[in-house]
Amino acid sequence: MNTKQEGNLKSPVLEVRDLHIEYNTQVAVDGVSFFINRGEIFGLLGPNGAGKTSTLSAIEGLLKPQSGSVVVAGFDINREALDARANLGVQLQSTSFQKDLKVREIIVLYAGLYGVYLTDDEVQKILIGIQLQSEANKRASQLSGGQQQRLALSVSTLHNPPLVLLDEPTTGLDPQSRRQLWDRIVAMRDLGRSVLITTHSMEEAHAICSRVAIIDHGHIIETGNPDELIEKYKNDTLVRAAMRLPEVTLEDVFIGLTGREVRH
């Protein structure tokens, strides 16, 4: 693994510092800072238009902020883009694979793009690991939503990156497929990888995230362990007004902090 911090397992795998992003005169991200430890699942939560997508785009190096910095595994995403991206895996909410390629061919293609050579046995092992060995000769368009997400997650980690970005990975999945994907995300953490996940599902964030950051109007308004945030805000008037169950949930905290109005 090519990282400056390979020998320092205590250093954050991602550091976002005082990020500022503007579109013309509109401020999308205003002073966002957070870090992700190694072997941690970190949730970035926020309503539509809160600044999540812009923050992710800056982390991926797709968008250059007006100021601030993003450091991935010790590499600045703007000054050392190739090294930073080599330590980053990305799974988008909607992944479109080449329609004429079969599942096995997609794995080989993306491995090649990452500079990873796979033997036939190694490809078969990957297929078995994501339970797609029977679909190896199907086109990706023939897979179910859950199967496509398993393939996309596998492809995003072929180069064994220490940090994986998952943008609403379980959107549209049935409960069984969602739970399977949760298990795979947790398994990545158990192997020492770090995960940054965006999600609108507070149940999901509570189930798998070590810590979460709640972002709204371009600002991080709270960061912490889900259970600790629930304990901190359980008696807050706005949080209790959002309650629909006998006990305060992370969703109640989220609504209490970000408001009840629908965002577009």
N, C-alpha and C positions, 0 to 999 in steps of 0.2 A: 504494500500500500504506500503510495507516494503522498505522505503528509509531513508537514513540518513538525507536528506534535505527536508523532507516532509513539514516542516513548513516554508521553505525559498523558496518562489516561484520565487525569482529573481536569484537564483543560476542556472548555466547551468545544463542541464540534461545530457549533454555529454561534456567531456573535453579530447581532444587528445593533448598530449604534447610531442613535439620533438621526434616524432616516427621515428625509423630507422629500416629498414627491408632489409636483404640481403639474396640472394640465392647463396650459394657458394661464389664466388667473385663478383657477380652482385648485385649492389645496386638497389633495387626496390622502396624504400621509404626513403627519406633523409631529416630528420628534419621537418616532417609534424606536424603542430599544428593548431588546430581550435577548436571552441566550438559551441554548439547548445543550444539556449535558450529554456525555456519551452514554449510550444505553438507556435513553429516555424517550418516551412518547410524549410529545408536546402538542397541545391543541391550540390552534388560533381560531377563536370564535368571534363572530360579529354579524350584525344584520347586513342585508344587501347594501352595498355602497359605503361600508364602514372603512374600507381600506385594505381588506384582506388580499384581494387579487393584485393590487399594486405592490403590496409588500412581497408577495410571492414572486411576482415578476422581477423585482429588484434582486431577490435572493438567487433566482435562476440566472441573472445576468441579462435578461431580456429587456430590461428597462434601467436606464441610468438615472439615479436620483439626483436632485439638485444639490443635496448635501447628505452627509452621513456615510456610513460604511457597512459592508456586509463581508464577513470573514468566514469562510468555509474550511474547516480542518487546517486553519492557519494561513489560508490563501485569500487575499482580497479579490472579490469577484470581478472588480473592474480593472485592477492592475495585473492580476495573475489569473485571468479568466480560464485558460485551458486547465491549469492545475486545480482551480476551484471546482470546475465542472466535472473533472475526473473523479472527484470525491463526492459527487452528488448524483442521486438517482431521482427521477421525476415520473410520477404517474398522474396524468391529467384526469379531470372528471370525465371527459369524453375522449376516448382513445380510438383513432381511426388507423387501422393497419391496412397495408396494401391489399386490395380486395382479391387479387388473383393468387396471392400466396397462401400456402397451407400453414397450419400451426407450426409444424416442425421447421419449415422454411423461414418463418418469422423469427423463431428463436435463433437460428443460425445467422440470419441477416443482421439482427441487432447485436449479437455477440461480435460479429465482424466489425460493426461500426464502433464498438467499444474497444476493439483490438484484442478481443478474447477468442482464442481458438478452442472449439469444442469438438471432441470426438463423437462418433455416433452413440457410444455408450453414455457419454456425459449428457448428450441431448435427451436420450431416453430416460436417464435418471431425473432430469429436470421435469420432463413430461409426467413421470410417475409422481414426483413430488407435488405437482399442482393438479394431479388427478385428471390429466388430459391425454393419457397414453392412448386411449381408445379414439380420441379425436385428432390424432397427430396428422392425419391426411385430410382433415376437413379445412375449409377456408374459414378465416376468422369470422366472416359475416354469418356463418352457419352456427356459431356458438351462442349459447344463452348469455344473458347479461352477466351472471355470476362467473361463467367460464371466461368471458372476455376480460373481466376484471382480474381474475387469477392470472391469466396470461400477461396482462399489462403489468401487474405487480412483479411477476417473475422477470419480465424483460427489463424492467427498470432497475433490477439489482444484479444483472448478469456480470457486471464489472466489480461487484462486491463493494459498493460505496459505503462509507461510514454514516452518511446522512441520506435519508429518503424523504422526498416531499410528496405528500398524497393530497390531492385536491378533491375533496368530497368523494372519496372512492366508493362509498356504498350507496350513493344516490340511485334510487330506482330498483334496488335489489330486494328480493323477498327475504323474510327473516332468516331462513336457513342459510342462504348465500351470504347474507350480511354477517351472521355469526361465524361462518367459515373464514371470511375475510378478516374479521377481528382476530381470530386464532392465528392467522398467518402474520398479521401485523405484530402481535405479541411475540410470536416466534422469532421475528426479525430482531425485536428488542432483546430477546433472550440470547441471541447470537452476538450481541454487542453493538448492533446498529442503533442509530438514533432516528426517530421519525418525527417529522413535522406534518401534522394533519389539519386540514380545514374541514369543518363539518357544520351543518345546521342542526345535527342531532345531538341534543344535550345528553341523551341516554348514552349515545356512542362515546362522547367525550368523557363522561363519568366512568364508563366501563373500562376504557383502555388507556386513558391519558394519566401520566404521572403528574403533570402540571398543565394548566391552561392559561392563556392570556385572552382577555376580553377586550376587543378593539371596537371603538365607535367614533365616528366623525374624525377618523384619522389619528386618534389617540389610544394608547393602551390605558384602560381605566382600571384594570385589576389583573393581577397575576397570582396564581397559587394552585395548590392541590385542590381538586374538586371538593373533597370532604371538608377541607379547611375553609374553603369559601362558603360552603353551606353553613358551617358552624358560625362563621364570622357575621353572616348576613341574615341568619334565621329569624331574627327579631326585627329586622328592618321593615318599616311600614309598607313601602312599595313592594318589597319581596313578598310579604305576607298577603298583600292584596292580589298578587298574581297566583297564589296557591290554588290548585285544583285537586290536590291529594291531601291526605291527613298530615303528611310530613313535607317539609320544604325540600325541593329538588334543585338540581343545578339549573334547570330551565327557569324555575322561579327566580333564582338569583340573576340569571341572564336578563330576564324580562324586567326585573326590578331596576337593574343598572342601566339598561339600554332603552327602556320605554316600551309601551304597548303598541305604538303606531306601526302600521305595515309599511315596509320600505320597498321601493321599486328599483 
